[in-house]
Amino acid sequence: MLVVYERIRNIREDKDLSQEQLCAHLNCKQRTYSDYERGKLDIPTALLISLADFHQTSVDYLLGRTDQKTPYPPRAKKRS
């Protein structure tokens, strides 16, 4: 499970973003986000989804379930 913490840090640093900049977008405290990156706190599902959307990748990539960075195609809307 250490992959997720490493990946969220690396993907943020690859974009030259500080934790503060990312936290402003995610609406979370920098200290809390720092704890996510260090593996001291589990990352809530909603935040993982927001991170994947922000970085234009998939939650599976962030979790280390795939090495493909490209996001999945959007789901088709159901017709009623």
ABEGO torsion letter per residue (X at the ends): XAAAAAAAAAAAAAAGBBAAAAAAAAGBBAAAAAAAAAGABBBBAAAAAAAAAAAGBBAAAAAGABABABBBBBBBBBBX
